Amino acid sequence: MPQEVEFSPQVDRFTQRAERGENLSRELNEMPIAERLQMARQMDQNNAQRRQANPSLPDLEITTTTDAGGTTHLQDIQAVKPNAGMIARVTGGNKTDVYDPPASEKTGTGMAGQAADSLRSRQAQLDAAERQATR
């Protein structure tokens, strides 16, 4: 059996919230793109480890996309209930959407949305660096 990895309290909190079907879009979308993706991957690893001890927990399915510039974006997180009945599996009733990427009425969530998200993320990084420099 693989050695257990210890995760940060925030990763553990977010994993448990996602497993309960709570939406994490607001919190995750406040993070820069790379940090958001890293958080989702750590949540996925934490969830896999937790499901070894408790198979009744939902499986977190992480979906990513890559934009034209080669940046990987977190696209979706779904909590999938194990052992759902046939009707739930066919209709998708065994899945709870716990993350949606940032979108606006003008850009949606496709390539234009990813570009807008990249610009917002970069601007937030520049703002934080400027605040740090003026302290």
C-alpha positions in Angstrom: 0.0 0.0 0.0 1.4 3.4 -0.9 2.5 5.7 1.9 -0.1 8.3 2.9 0.7 11.9 2.0 -0.2 14.7 4.4 -2.1 17.5 2.8 -2.4 21.1 3.9 -5.4 22.1 6.0 -6.8 24.1 3.1 -6.5 21.2 0.7 -8.2 18.9 3.2 -11.0 21.4 3.9 -11.7 22.0 0.2 -11.6 18.2 -0.5 -14.1 17.5 2.2 -16.4 20.3 1.0 -16.2 19.0 -2.6 -17.0 15.5 -1.4 -20.1 16.9 0.3 -21.1 18.5 -3.0 -20.4 22.1 -1.9 -19.6 24.5 -4.8 -16.0 25.8 -4.6 -16.1 28.1 -7.7 -15.8 31.4 -5.8 -12.8 30.3 -3.7 -10.9 28.6 -6.4 -11.5 31.4 -9.0 -10.0 33.9 -6.6 -6.7 32.0 -6.9 -4.2 32.5 -9.8 -4.6 29.9 -12.6 -1.5 27.8 -11.6 -2.4 27.8 -7.9 -6.0 26.8 -8.7 -4.9 23.9 -10.9 -2.4 22.8 -8.2 -5.1 22.9 -5.5 -7.5 20.8 -7.7 -4.8 18.2 -8.3 -3.9 18.0 -4.6 -7.7 17.7 -3.8 -7.9 14.8 -6.3 -4.9 13.1 -4.7 -6.3 13.7 -1.2 -9.7 12.3 -2.3 -8.1 9.2 -3.8 -6.3 8.6 -0.5 -9.5 9.2 1.6 -11.5 6.9 -0.6 -9.1 4.0 0.1 -10.1 4.3 3.7 -13.8 5.0 2.9 -15.0 3.7 -0.5 -18.4 5.3 0.1 -16.9 8.8 -0.5 -17.6 10.4 -3.9 -14.8 10.4 -6.5 -13.6 13.9 -7.5 -13.3 14.1 -11.3 -11.0 16.9 -12.4 -11.2 18.2 -16.0 -8.6 20.5 -17.5 -8.1 22.2 -20.8 -5.1 23.8 -22.4 -5.3 27.2 -24.2 -3.6 28.3 -27.4 -0.7 29.6 -25.3 -0.1 26.2 -23.6 -1.5 27.2 -20.2 -3.5 24.4 -18.5 -6.8 25.6 -17.0 -9.0 23.9 -14.5 -12.3 23.4 -16.4 -14.5 21.4 -14.1 -14.7 19.4 -10.8 -17.5 16.9 -10.3 -18.2 14.8 -7.2 -19.3 11.4 -8.5 -21.2 9.2 -6.1 -20.0 5.5 -6.0 -22.4 2.7 -6.6 -25.2 4.9 -8.0 -28.1 3.0 -9.6 -28.3 2.5 -13.4 -30.7 5.4 -13.9 -28.5 7.8 -12.0 -25.4 6.7 -14.0 -27.3 7.1 -17.4 -28.8 10.5 -16.5 -25.8 11.9 -14.8 -27.7 12.0 -11.5 -24.7 10.5 -9.7 -22.6 13.7 -10.3 -22.6 17.0 -8.4 -20.9 20.0 -10.1 -18.6 21.5 -7.5 -16.5 23.9 -9.7 -17.1 26.1 -12.8 -14.4 28.2 -14.4 -14.8 32.0 -14.3 -17.1 33.3 -17.1 -18.6 36.5 -18.2 -21.5 37.3 -20.5 -19.0 38.5 -23.1 -16.5 35.7 -23.0 -18.2 32.5 -21.8 -15.9 29.7 -20.6 -14.3 28.7 -23.9 -11.0 30.1 -25.3 -12.0 33.7 -24.9 -13.0 33.0 -21.3 -9.6 31.3 -20.7 -7.8 34.4 -22.2 -9.8 36.7 -20.0 -9.1 34.5 -16.9 -5.4 34.6 -17.8 -5.4 38.4 -18.0 -7.3 38.7 -14.7 -4.9 36.2 -13.0 -1.9 38.1 -14.3 -3.3 41.5 -13.2 -3.9 40.1 -9.7 -0.3 38.9 -9.6 1.0 42.3 -10.7 -1.3 44.1 -8.2 0.0 41.9 -5.4 3.6 42.5 -6.4 3.0 46.3 -6.5 1.4 46.2 -3.0 4.4 44.2 -1.7 6.9 46.7 -3.2 5.2 49.7 -1.7 5.2 48.3 1.8 
